Amino acid sequence: LWESRRLPQEPRWPSSPRQRGYILVATLFMTFVVGVMLLALTRWWQIESQREKERELLWIGAQFRAALAGYAASTPSGGPIRPSELADLVRDERTVPPGRHLRHVYVDPMTASTAWGIVRAPDGTITALHSRSDGKPLAPDGSSPRFRAFEHAKRYSEWRFGAGL
């Protein structure tokens, strides 16, 4: 009795030849759209990461600039007005007690190293520092006056940070 009352089951797949493959095409299209969105997101994240490193490099450069100016201002009469090594900025032995113009030698955010490019005067003292990175800076956004000094730089190694710069 129950056997005769069963409803006929619908076919499992669409019966029309025009409808076959519709889900496959829709899945491929959605995969493509998600891939393009992930690619755009990755590129955006890389640019934001580079901008953050640039801001950090400018901040560290300002710290080095202030440390070189502080070293020159605290020079005893007749002494050298520029340090011969970066360690002299961390611990200035020319005064009693020793002075500290920097807390530590900062890590270059572009190279992830404490090895900085050093611009030396003819007497061997440090006049300025720069990153050793040959990376190309992003176009400045114009909102920060700190970027204006480096507007025409082609590489980060051209960003010089010194007391008189």
C-alpha positions in Angstrom: 0.0 0.0 0.0 2.7 2.4 0.9 4.7 1.5 -2.2 2.1 2.8 -4.5 1.8 6.2 -2.9 5.5 7.2 -3.3 6.0 10.4 -5.1 8.1 10.3 -8.1 11.7 11.6 -7.4 13.1 14.4 -9.4 16.2 13.7 -11.4 19.4 14.4 -9.5 21.0 16.5 -12.3 19.3 19.1 -14.5 17.8 17.3 -17.5 18.3 20.2 -19.9 21.6 20.2 -21.8 21.7 24.0 -21.6 21.9 23.8 -17.7 24.7 21.4 -17.5 28.0 23.0 -16.3 26.4 26.1 -14.9 27.6 25.5 -11.4 31.1 24.7 -12.7 31.3 28.0 -14.6 29.9 29.9 -11.6 32.5 28.3 -9.3 35.3 29.2 -11.7 34.1 32.8 -12.0 33.9 33.2 -8.2 37.4 31.6 -7.9 38.7 34.2 -10.4 37.0 37.1 -8.6 38.4 36.0 -5.2 41.9 35.6 -6.8 41.8 39.1 -8.2 40.7 40.5 -4.9 43.5 38.7 -3.0 46.0 40.0 -5.5 44.8 43.6 -5.0 44.8 43.1 -1.2 48.4 41.8 -1.3 49.6 44.7 -3.4 47.9 47.2 -1.0 49.4 45.5 2.0 52.9 45.7 0.4 52.5 49.4 -0.3 51.3 50.1 3.3 54.1 48.1 4.7 56.7 50.1 2.7 55.1 53.4 3.7 55.3 52.3 7.4 59.0 51.5 6.9 59.6 54.9 5.3 57.9 56.6 8.2 60.1 54.6 10.6 63.2 55.4 8.6 62.4 59.2 8.7 61.8 58.9 12.5 65.1 57.1 13.0 66.8 59.6 10.8 65.5 62.5 12.9 66.9 60.7 16.0 70.3 60.4 14.4 70.1 64.0 13.2 69.3 65.2 16.8 72.0 63.0 18.2 74.7 64.4 15.9 73.5 68.0 16.8 73.5 67.1 20.5 77.0 65.7 20.2 78.3 68.9 18.5 76.5 71.1 21.1 78.0 69.2 24.1 81.6 69.3 22.8 84.2 70.6 25.2 86.3 73.4 23.8 89.0 72.1 21.5 87.4 68.7 21.0 86.0 67.2 17.9 82.4 68.3 17.1 81.5 65.0 15.3 81.8 61.4 16.5 84.2 59.0 14.9 81.9 56.0 15.5 78.2 55.4 16.0 79.0 54.0 19.5 80.2 57.5 20.5 76.6 58.7 20.1 75.4 56.0 22.5 78.1 56.7 25.1 80.0 59.9 24.9 83.1 59.5 26.9 84.2 63.2 26.4 82.2 64.3 29.5 81.9 63.2 33.1 79.5 61.5 33.5 79.4 60.0 30.0 76.7 61.5 27.8 74.0 59.7 25.9 72.8 61.2 22.6 71.1 57.9 21.5 69.7 55.1 23.5 71.1 52.6 21.1 72.0 52.3 17.4 68.7 51.8 15.7 68.0 49.0 13.2 67.5 50.2 9.6 63.9 49.3 8.8 64.8 48.9 5.1 67.6 46.4 5.5 66.7 45.0 9.0 70.4 45.6 10.0 72.3 48.0 12.3 74.8 48.5 9.5 74.2 52.0 8.3 75.9 53.9 5.4 78.1 56.5 7.0 79.2 59.8 5.3 82.5 60.8 6.7 84.3 64.2 6.7 87.9 64.3 5.5 89.1 63.9 9.1 87.2 60.6 9.4 84.4 61.8 11.6 80.7 61.1 10.9 78.8 63.9 9.2 75.7 62.0 8.1 74.1 58.5 7.9 71.9 56.8 5.3 70.2 53.5 4.7 72.2 51.0 2.7 69.0 49.9 0.8 68.9 50.3 -2.9 65.1 50.1 -2.8 63.1 52.7 -4.7 61.1 55.0 -2.4 57.3 55.5 -3.0 56.1 58.8 -4.3 55.8 61.2 -1.3 52.3 62.0 -0.4 53.1 65.7 0.3 51.5 65.7 3.7 54.8 65.5 5.6 57.5 68.2 5.3 60.1 65.6 6.2 59.5 63.9 2.8 60.1 67.1 0.8 63.9 66.9 1.4 63.9 63.5 -0.3 61.4 64.1 -3.1 63.9 63.6 -5.9 65.8 60.6 -4.4 65.9 57.5 -6.5 66.9 55.2 -3.7 66.7 55.0 0.0 70.5 55.3 0.2 70.2 58.8 -1.0 68.2 59.8 2.1 71.0 61.5 4.2 70.5 62.3 7.8 73.0 64.7 9.3 73.1 67.6 11.8 73.3 70.2 9.1 71.1 68.5 6.6 
